[in-house]
């Protein structure tokens, strides 16, 4: 039996294939490169930026035609990076230091990437990979480096970091799986893999486990368990081939669930919706059976720009998403950005503890130049479908009352300007701090809905940074303290005649979905590929049985004990 290497499975599924080490080393090409005059090198860099932007544009069109909307959106972000004047300016600065076009491009990209990594936020740290990817693409064009040739056999891509463009540029039927050294689940490489349902394991940089995997090795990878078997035996191959057959049968079964409701055997219904980053994600979500959008992260509209998007820019993005929802609810979260996710043009000072700092609604209420145009754009988009406004990081009633005042002001301005807007837009809050959860009995009297953001609620409740690998075992959404706050929120909503949903990662956990349904949750919003698994679990249980399980769970004293119990009974 071959030795198994363990990582963190982030996209389930079993894959068998030959390892292709991704991320070519350019050192040899750079050593052999003969630079010319500074003027010639500058022209090479500019020509490469133009050519790569055009290649990306062609890739985006191809991906859109294939309805690979999430990948197209990521490649669009790359195209914007290539065409960003700041990138061109940085390259020019580096060319002044040394007249070497590929080196200047790589150094400019690296400098910007390091700036992103210093922001102490998982999302922005993952964007550093995109910047390096873009720099490498442009440098490879100048150096004349060709992409590796694909054979007939499926490959498992493996690397400490894998450029998103590598995965996006390869046909899905050629990629069996993805193995990443980095542990980031928000890396664009992981997002693309998730959109294509490609089994993925991350977190192999620790103890250099990734170095045990060589180019050309035959590998079995189990994305459920985070297990990798290098050069497996015939017996192991036979066993896993049987598991793959069952996996394919399950995928066909899930496809049949697409148009069926998420309803228990005794008639209790939960709406399953999608988390999206751009309007282009909606089509993909509908393919998996999403009944609308539970979280549109509007900060994506603000990213990749040199200035604040105006009302019209925002209106177009929101309107497209609302129209694509075909009459189902589209909940747009107001800009959740700040100390932990800074944008250069906002001029927000650096903070020692950005997660507890100047962010989200705290900025919105002080920056009418940001908040009013966004509210007006969302209200206008509401004419084209059903819209909800969700406000992040609210901790008290006073903040929400100020938000409502801004909304009334936005309506007055739109009326004065003669622009149509929706009068019946629901306004709710994300419950993502212990303060909000504790005060839900009071907040419920003022809001139209609650959406529980478990990613932050768990880390704030447990004082546990979700991005810190050293304390990852403490981060558990089944911790009894977290469950108590969630139940309190759902109960407060029901007692006040409003609905409660969830848009954090916990919503995509099928076992968690069962106890959330038993608590009385109305809606669960998640990444689109998770919808069929959650739906299957809900459709196979009665609410009576789920309530019995919930009663047992709420008596337990340990999150790991709860997790193990649910795995056993469900």
LOTORKE-490121 format. One line per 8 residues: number of its first residue (from 1); their letters; for each residue x, y, z of C-alpha. Coordinates in pm, 1 decimal. Each point is the difference from the previous one (the first is absolute). Layout:
<pts>
NUM> a> X/Y/Z; ...
</pts>
This chain:
<pts>
1> xxxxxxxx> 0.0/0.0/0.0; 128.0/344.8/-94.9; 43.6/263.8/272.8; -272.9/264.4/12.5; 67.7/374.7/18.6; -260.6/207.1/180.6; -121.1/350.4/-77.1; -331.1/182.3/39.5
9> xxxxxxxx> -273.5/-113.5/-237.8; -191.9/307.9/-117.2; -186.9/-141.0/-300.7; -117.1/-356.8/43.0; 32.2/-273.8/-258.3; 250.2/-267.2/-97.3; 248.5/45.3/-282.4; 258.7/-228.1/-156.6
17> xxxxxxxx> 260.9/138.1/-236.2; 358.9/93.8/-77.2; 157.6/296.4/179.5; 78.8/308.2/-208.3; 200.2/248.8/204.5; -154.5/338.4/-70.5; 175.9/333.5/11.3; 304.2/-12.9/-229.5
25> xxxxxxxx> 329.4/125.5/140.0; 124.2/284.4/-221.3; 350.8/23.8/150.0; 170.7/-174.3/-292.6; -178.9/215.6/-256.5; 86.4/316.6/192.8; 371.9/-90.9/20.2; 14.9/-49.9/-377.1
33> xxxxxxxx> -196.6/316.4/-81.8; 203.8/270.8/-177.4; -147.7/346.8/69.4; 23.2/275.8/-259.4; -20.9/377.8/41.7; -234.0/148.5/261.1; -231.4/129.6/-275.4; -23.3/-345.2/-163.7
41> xxxxxxxx> -60.0/-169.8/336.4; -274.1/252.4/82.5; -169.2/-73.8/-333.5; 27.1/-376.2/63.0; -171.5/43.4/336.0; -277.3/215.9/-147.4; -52.9/-239.4/-293.6; -16.8/-293.5/243.5
49> xxxxxxxx> -261.3/176.7/217.4; -211.2/67.8/-309.8; 37.7/-357.0/-132.6; -79.1/-165.0/334.3; -305.1/224.6/46.6; -122.9/-108.6/-344.5; 60.8/-369.3/77.8; -191.9/38.2/325.5
57> xxxxxxxx> -285.1/171.8/-185.7; -19.7/-296.0/-241.9; 6.1/-245.4/294.0; -278.0/194.9/173.6; -218.9/-17.6/-312.5; 66.2/-374.8/-30.9; -81.7/-63.0/365.8; -318.9/207.7/-25.4
65> xxxxxxxx> -112.9/-197.5/-305.1; 59.2/-319.9/196.8; -204.2/157.7/284.7; 302.2/-21.8/233.0; -100.8/328.8/156.4; 208.4/-13.7/318.6; 319.6/-76.3/-190.3; -81.3/278.9/-246.3
73> xxxxxxxx> -39.0/244.4/289.7; 339.3/-98.7/142.7; 169.2/37.8/-338.7; -171.0/340.3/-30.9; 161.0/97.8/331.8; 337.6/-108.1/-146.1; -62.2/205.7/-314.1; -70.0/304.1/218.7
81> xxxxxxxx> 327.9/-60.1/186.9; 191.9/-18.2/-331.2; -159.5/325.8/-116.5; 31.6/174.9/337.4; 201.2/323.4/-47.4; 164.5/-70.3/337.3; 148.7/-322.3/-140.9; 137.5/185.0/-303.4
89> xxxxxxxx> 141.7/270.9/226.4; 169.3/-256.7/228.4; 155.4/-174.6/-303.1; 131.3/335.1/-123.9; 157.7/65.7/342.5; 169.9/-341.5/-2.0; 126.5/55.0/-355.5; 172.4/316.3/125.2
97> xxxxxxxx> 189.1/-216.4/251.3; 100.7/-265.0/-255.1; -83.2/-6.9/-371.1; -131.8/-358.1/2.6; -366.9/-33.1/-98.7; -87.0/-344.4/145.9; 182.1/73.2/329.1; -170.6/341.1/22.7
105> xxxxxxxx> -343.1/-160.0/-51.2; 61.5/-272.0/261.1; 136.6/247.0/256.3; -290.4/242.4/-54.7; -252.9/-280.0/46.8; 184.3/-132.7/306.6; 6.4/343.5/164.4; -375.7/38.6/-45.3
113> xxxxxxxx> -57.9/-359.2/117.4; 196.3/63.7/320.4; -213.6/307.4/64.9; -313.0/-220.1/-18.2; 155.8/-265.1/225.0; 77.3/260.6/266.2; -371.6/76.4/39.6; -52.8/-289.3/245.2
121> xxxxxxxx> -314.3/-119.4/-174.7; -45.5/-343.1/-156.3; -190.1/134.1/-300.2; 260.7/261.1/-90.4; 290.9/-232.7/70.6; -154.5/-236.3/-255.9; -12.4/286.1/-254.5; 379.8/22.7/27.9
129> xxxxxxxx> 8.6/-332.8/-186.5; -200.0/163.2/-281.3; 248.5/286.7/-26.5; 293.1/-240.8/-21.4; -193.5/-200.8/-258.6; -53.2/312.3/-211.4; 368.1/98.0/31.5; 111.3/-348.6/-98.1
137> xxxxxxxx> -232.1/-3.8/-301.5; 140.7/328.8/-128.8; 361.5/-106.7/67.8; -54.7/-334.4/-176.6; -130.2/185.7/-305.4; 318.5/210.0/-14.1; 218.8/-310.1/55.0; -189.4/-205.2/-258.2
145> xxxxxxxx> -82.4/-278.2/248.5; -264.6/-246.0/-120.1; -257.4/-167.0/226.1; 53.5/-371.1/82.4; -151.3/-249.8/-245.7; -297.3/-206.7/112.2; -17.0/-365.8/-96.5; -298.9/-234.0/-16.4
153> xxxxxxxx> 11.8/-88.0/369.2; -173.2/212.4/264.1; 239.0/188.9/226.5; 0.2/100.7/364.4; 142.7/350.8/23.5; 237.5/43.4/292.9; 196.3/300.2/129.2; 76.4/214.8/302.7
161> xxxxxxxx> -211.6/264.0/-171.9; -183.3/-62.4/-327.5; -74.4/296.9/-219.2; -376.7/35.0/-59.0; 65.7/47.2/-371.9; 149.9/-350.6/-19.4; -324.4/-161.5/116.5; -224.8/243.4/-188.8
169> xxxxxxxx> 196.4/-58.4/-320.9; -27.3/-381.3/10.1; -306.2/-201.1/-106.4; -186.2/-138.3/303.1; 10.8/-352.7/-142.8; 382.0/10.3/11.5; 23.5/85.2/372.8; -68.2/-288.3/237.9
177> xxxxxxxx> 90.5/190.5/317.0; 193.0/286.3/158.3; 258.8/-18.0/283.2; 112.0/331.9/150.1; 280.1/64.9/245.1; -168.9/314.3/130.9; -286.5/-32.1/244.1; -221.0/279.3/-135.8
185> xxxxxxxx> -356.3/-102.1/-81.0; -67.3/342.0/-157.4; 279.4/-26.7/-259.0; -133.3/49.7/-351.0; 146.1/-338.4/-96.5; -229.3/-158.9/262.0; -299.0/210.9/-108.9; 42.7/-114.2/-362.0
193> xxxxxxxx> 43.2/-361.1/108.5; -315.6/25.9/212.6; -200.2/144.2/-291.3; 107.3/-301.1/-208.7; -47.1/-246.9/289.3; 365.0/-114.8/-28.6; 119.9/-189.5/312.4; 248.8/223.6/183.9
201> xxxxxxxx> 234.5/-40.3/296.9; 190.8/293.0/154.8; 242.3/62.6/286.6; 297.5/-218.1/-96.7; 264.8/270.3/53.3; 7.5/-88.0/370.7; 293.7/-235.3/68.6; 77.1/15.9/-375.2
209> xxxxxxxx> -236.0/-289.2/-72.2; -41.4/129.8/-353.9; 366.7/-79.3/-75.3; -84.2/-372.1/30.2; -200.9/24.9/-324.2; 200.7/-1.1/-324.7; -89.1/88.7/-357.2; -139.9/-307.7/-177.6
217> xxxxxxxx> -95.1/-188.5/318.8; -323.4/-195.6/-21.8; -228.0/111.8/280.9; -332.7/-75.3/162.9; -148.2/299.9/180.7; -304.8/1.5/224.9; -136.9/353.7/34.4; -238.8/-105.2/275.5
225> xxxxxxxx> 273.5/-124.4/235.2; 288.9/215.3/-125.8; 189.9/-321.4/-75.6; 259.9/-45.5/-278.7; 146.8/-340.3/-94.1; 312.9/25.5/-216.9; 67.9/-285.4/-245.2; -280.7/-221.4/137.3
233> xxxxxxxx> -13.7/-381.0/-16.0; -233.2/-188.5/-237.6; -220.4/-86.3/296.8; -31.2/366.2/102.6; -77.7/102.3/-358.7; -274.9/-260.1/-29.2; -159.5/114.6/326.7; 1.4/365.7/-97.6
241> xxxxxxxx> -124.6/-66.6/-354.2; -306.8/-153.9/160.3; -41.7/313.8/213.7; 25.6/218.8/-313.0; -279.6/-199.7/-162.7; -221.3/68.9/303.5; 104.6/366.7/-11.0; -120.0/26.2/-362.7
249> xxxxxxxx> -330.9/-163.7/88.8; -44.9/250.1/284.8; 69.1/296.2/-234.1; -270.5/-126.7/-237.7; -235.7/-34.9/296.3; 73.0/354.7/117.5; -73.4/133.3/-349.4; -351.2/-144.5/28.2
257> xxxxxxxx> -55.7/201.0/321.9; 57.7/336.9/-172.9; -365.1/101.1/-36.5; -130.8/-170.4/314.2; -62.6/204.0/318.4; 208.8/-39.0/316.9; -288.5/-137.1/206.5; -0.6/-254.6/282.5
265> xxxxxxxx> -200.2/-323.0/-14.8; -269.0/167.9/213.2; -20.7/320.1/-205.3; 235.8/254.8/162.4; 164.9/209.2/-272.5; 333.3/185.8/0.7; 99.9/232.5/-285.5; 348.7/-81.9/-131.3
273> xxxxxxxx> 169.6/301.3/-155.5; 343.9/94.6/-130.5; 285.2/222.0/115.1; 139.6/197.5/-296.0; 277.4/249.5/-64.6; -115.4/139.5/-336.1; -316.0/-5.0/-211.6; 173.2/-254.4/-224.4
281> xxxxxxxx> -20.2/-261.5/279.3; -380.6/-16.6/-7.3; -26.9/-222.8/-310.1; 227.5/-259.6/158.8; -200.6/12.0/323.6; -328.2/-66.3/-181.9; 152.8/-311.6/-160.5; 35.8/-149.6/348.1
289> xxxxxxxx> -358.2/83.9/93.6; 49.1/324.2/195.0; -327.7/178.7/77.1; 156.5/343.7/-15.8; 296.8/179.1/156.6; 40.0/14.3/377.8; 323.9/200.5/-11.3; 126.8/225.8/-278.5
297> xxxxxxxx> 339.2/122.3/125.4; -17.6/352.9/-138.8; 361.3/79.5/92.2; 102.3/-182.8/-320.1; -154.5/292.9/-191.8; 243.5/230.4/185.9; 313.2/-212.0/-57.7; 246.6/14.5/-287.1
305> xxxxxxxx> -67.0/371.2/-52.0; 185.5/328.1/45.1; -300.4/188.5/139.5; -343.6/-41.9/158.7; -253.7/-156.5/-240.3; -277.7/249.1/-67.3; -372.0/-63.8/36.4; -41.2/-102.1/-366.7
313> xxxxxxxx> 287.0/-252.3/10.4; -148.3/-161.6/308.7; -356.9/10.2/-133.4; 100.8/-194.3/-313.1; 174.0/-274.8/204.0; -286.7/-37.0/249.3; -269.8/18.3/-269.7; 158.1/-286.5/-197.2
321> xxxxxxxx> 12.5/-222.9/307.3; -359.4/84.6/97.1; -129.2/-71.9/-352.2; 183.4/-332.5/-13.5; -173.7/-107.2/324.4; -326.9/-10.0/-200.1; -226.5/138.0/269.6; 171.6/-180.7/289.5
329> xxxxxxxx> 155.5/201.7/281.3; 345.1/152.8/-52.4; 152.4/120.0/328.9; 270.0/261.1/-58.8; 237.5/61.4/288.5; 117.3/359.8/27.3; 373.5/46.3/-31.5; 184.2/-214.5/256.3
337> xxxxxxxx> 341.6/153.3/-27.1; 238.3/187.8/224.3; 301.2/-57.3/222.6; 15.6/-372.5/-75.9; -76.2/42.5/-372.6; 132.2/346.8/-87.6; -34.0/171.6/-335.7; 276.0/249.8/-83.1
345> xxxxxxxx> -239.9/269.0/-122.8; -193.1/3.9/331.8; 308.6/125.3/190.9; -82.9/-199.3/311.4; 286.2/10.0/251.7; 176.3/-325.8/88.0; -128.8/-156.9/321.5; 156.2/-228.9/260.9
353> xxxxxxxx> -311.3/-217.5/23.0; -197.8/46.6/-323.2; -254.2/-275.4/73.7; -118.0/213.1/294.2; 52.0/329.7/-178.1; -139.0/248.5/-248.6; -189.3/-219.4/-245.2; -333.4/-78.8/-168.5
361> xxxxxxxx> -298.0/202.8/133.8; 237.6/203.1/220.5; 146.9/148.3/-319.0; -332.1/21.2/-186.2; -163.9/213.6/268.5; 288.7/248.9/-8.5; 49.9/6.4/-377.3; -318.6/117.1/-171.9
369> xxxxxxxx> 203.6/28.9/-323.3; 24.3/-381.9/14.8; -325.4/-101.5/164.6; -264.4/219.0/-166.8; 89.3/-89.9/-362.0; 7.7/-370.0/95.4; -342.6/11.8/164.1; -144.0/189.4/-297.4
377> xxxxxxxx> 144.2/-257.6/-241.7; -147.5/-291.4/197.4; -343.0/166.3/28.2; -1.9/61.8/-376.7; 100.3/-361.4/-69.8; -303.0/-106.1/207.5; -228.1/111.6/-285.5; 126.2/-300.3/-201.8
385> xxxxxxxx> -75.7/-273.6/252.4; -7.8/-73.9/372.1; 279.7/161.9/201.5; 117.1/-1.5/360.6; 256.1/234.3/156.5; 224.1/-165.3/258.5; 217.1/211.1/230.1; 321.1/-158.0/139.5
393> xxxxxxxx> 156.5/38.0/345.5; -298.9/167.2/169.3; 36.7/-29.5/377.9; -285.3/217.2/130.3; -338.6/154.4/-79.7; 142.4/352.7/-33.6; 213.1/-104.9/-300.5; -296.8/-159.9/-173.9
401> xxxxxxxx> -219.0/307.2/56.1; 268.6/213.4/-168.3; 5.4/-244.9/-293.6; -378.2/39.0/-36.9; 42.1/379.9/-1.4; 252.0/-32.8/-284.5; -244.2/-220.7/-192.6; -277.3/258.3/36.4
409> xxxxxxxx> 240.6/270.0/-119.1; 93.2/-217.3/-300.5; -369.7/-38.9/-87.6; -55.4/376.5/23.2; 294.5/68.5/-231.8; -122.6/-259.2/-252.4; -350.0/150.9/6.5; 146.1/347.3/-54.7
417> xxxxxxxx> 213.6/-133.7/-288.8; -299.2/-175.4/-157.8; 161.6/-345.8/18.0; -213.8/-308.6/57.7; 73.5/-206.1/312.2; -157.7/-282.2/200.8; -202.7/99.6/306.2; -22.4/-353.8/141.8
425> xxxxxxxx> 368.5/-81.8/48.0; 60.9/-208.8/313.8; 274.1/131.6/229.5; 180.0/-238.7/232.4; 330.6/-48.7/177.8; 274.6/-257.1/14.4; 20.7/-149.4/346.8; 374.9/-54.5/19.3
433> xxxxxxxx> 100.3/134.2/341.1; -94.2/-133.4/343.7; -139.4/349.6/75.9; -250.6/-23.0/-285.7; -92.9/-360.0/85.7; -62.4/84.4/366.2; -211.5/303.2/-99.4; -209.0/-177.6/-267.3
441> xxxxxxxx> -318.0/12.4/215.8; 24.5/381.6/-22.5; 142.3/29.6/-353.9; -277.6/-225.9/-134.3; -251.8/278.4/68.1; 173.0/226.0/-253.9; 133.1/-222.8/-280.2; -172.2/-204.9/-273.5
449> xxxxxxxx> 236.7/-297.2/29.4; 314.1/-140.8/157.4; 275.6/-177.8/-194.3; 249.2/-173.7/227.3; 358.9/44.3/-118.4; 168.6/-293.5/169.7; 350.8/65.3/-135.8; 33.7/307.5/223.1
457> xxxxxxxx> -246.0/-108.8/269.5; 209.7/-310.1/75.3; 331.0/185.7/11.0; -135.1/287.6/211.8; -182.6/-231.9/241.3; 297.8/-232.7/46.3; 270.5/271.4/-24.3; 151.0/-219.7/-271.1
465> xxxxxxxx> 147.2/141.1/-323.1; -143.1/-223.3/-272.7; 308.1/51.8/-217.5; 251.8/-109.7/266.1; 113.5/-359.0/-65.6; 143.2/-34.3/352.1; -344.6/20.7/158.6; -208.2/-141.8/-286.6
473> xxxxxxxx> -129.0/-284.0/221.3; -168.5/257.3/228.2; -203.0/146.8/-286.0; -316.7/-212.9/10.0; -350.7/114.3/-90.2; -140.4/-280.0/218.0; 147.1/157.3/314.9; -291.7/19.4/249.2
481> xxxxxxxx> 52.9/374.8/52.7; -44.0/59.8/-373.4; -307.0/-227.0/-17.2; -160.1/184.9/292.1; 41.2/334.3/-180.3; -135.8/-143.3/-325.8; -305.5/-146.7/172.1; -63.3/328.1/181.9
489> xxxxxxxx> 10.0/187.1/-334.7; -242.1/-238.0/-175.3; -240.1/0.1/298.1; 4.7/382.0/15.0; -85.5/17.0/-370.2; -290.8/-245.5/29.2; -144.7/171.2/307.7; -0.9/333.1/-186.3
497> xxxxxxxx> -141.6/-128.4/-330.1; 312.5/45.0/-212.9; 215.8/-259.0/-176.9; 348.9/-114.1/92.8; 257.4/-139.9/-241.5; 368.1/-85.4/-1.1; 269.0/92.5/-252.9; 319.2/-122.5/170.5
505> xxxxxxxx> 192.5/-320.5/-73.8; -206.0/-190.0/258.5; -299.0/20.0/-237.6; 177.6/-231.2/-246.5; 53.5/-273.6/261.9; -281.5/-257.3/-58.3; -0.2/-118.2/362.7; -12.7/357.4/126.3
513> xxxxxxxx> -287.8/69.0/-242.5; -210.6/-265.5/174.9; 31.7/155.0/346.0; -42.8/352.0/-142.3; -324.8/-113.0/-162.2; -107.1/-147.3/335.2; 76.5/336.4/164.0; -242.8/161.0/-246.6
521> xxxxxxxx> 229.7/162.2/-256.8; -177.6/116.6/-316.8; 290.2/29.1/-245.8; 352.8/-128.5/-51.8; 238.7/167.8/-244.0; 321.1/-168.7/-114.8; 243.8/-57.4/-286.9; -208.4/-144.6/-284.8
529> xxxxxxxx> 160.3/-350.1/-24.6; -90.8/-63.8/366.6; -374.9/34.6/-65.0; -74.3/-358.4/-119.3; 169.3/-162.5/304.9; -189.5/222.1/243.3; -327.0/-53.5/-186.7; 46.5/-378.3/5.7
537> xxxxxxxx> 51.7/1.1/377.4; -307.9/214.3/68.5; -223.3/-205.0/-231.7; 95.3/-324.3/177.4; -102.3/91.8/354.6; -314.3/108.0/182.7; -8.5/318.7/201.4; -117.0/-208.6/299.0
545> xxxxxxxx> 313.0/-214.5/-14.2; 217.5/309.8/-55.4; -147.0/162.2/313.4; 80.7/-309.3/205.2; 361.2/17.4/-124.7; 11.9/374.2/74.5; -119.5/-61.1/356.9; 286.7/-247.9/49.6
553> xxxxxxxx> 252.4/240.4/-156.4; -97.6/294.4/221.8; 69.3/-211.1/310.7; 356.4/-73.6/-111.6; 297.7/191.3/136.0; 265.2/-32.7/-272.5; 6.1/96.7/-368.6; 202.5/-302.1/-108.8
561> xxxxxxxx> -241.3/-228.3/186.7; -292.5/164.5/-186.0; 173.2/-36.9/-335.3; 70.3/-370.5/61.1; -356.3/-61.9/121.8; -153.0/160.6/-311.0; 227.9/-203.6/-228.3; -121.5/-314.3/176.5
569> xx> -376.0/68.4/2.1; -24.8/172.9/-337.9
</pts>
